[in-house]
């Protein structure tokens, strides 16, 4: 059995504008190529 290496990117970001209750809440997205990003957690805040 051989270990497989997976490569990818994690992007942590904050919501910038709009409702103050939604600002400054941490969200995550992932990518395999650093060009096409997929939001995690249905783009809801992680914390």
C-alpha positions in Angstrom: 0.0 0.0 0.0 1.4 3.3 -1.0 0.6 6.7 0.5 -0.9 9.2 -1.9 -0.1 12.9 -1.7 -3.0 15.3 -2.3 -2.2 18.9 -3.0 -4.5 21.9 -2.8 -5.1 25.3 -1.4 -7.1 26.6 1.5 -8.3 30.3 1.4 -9.5 31.9 4.6 -11.5 35.1 4.0 -13.9 37.6 5.6 -17.2 38.9 4.2 -16.5 42.6 3.4 -19.7 44.5 3.1 -23.4 44.5 3.6 -25.1 43.6 6.9 -22.9 44.2 9.9 -24.0 40.9 11.4 -22.4 39.1 8.4 -19.1 41.1 8.3 -15.9 39.8 9.9 -17.0 36.2 10.0 -14.4 33.7 8.9 -15.1 31.6 5.8 -13.1 29.0 4.0 -12.7 28.0 0.3 -10.6 25.3 -1.3 -9.0 24.9 -4.7 -6.9 22.3 -6.6 -5.4 24.9 -8.9 -5.6 28.3 -7.1 -7.9 29.6 -9.8 -11.2 27.9 -9.3 -12.4 28.1 -5.7 -15.2 26.2 -3.9 -16.7 27.7 -0.8 -16.9 25.3 2.2 -19.8 25.1 4.7 -22.2 26.5 2.0 -20.3 29.8 2.3 -21.6 30.2 5.9 -19.2 31.5 8.5 -16.9 28.9 10.2 -16.7 30.8 13.4 
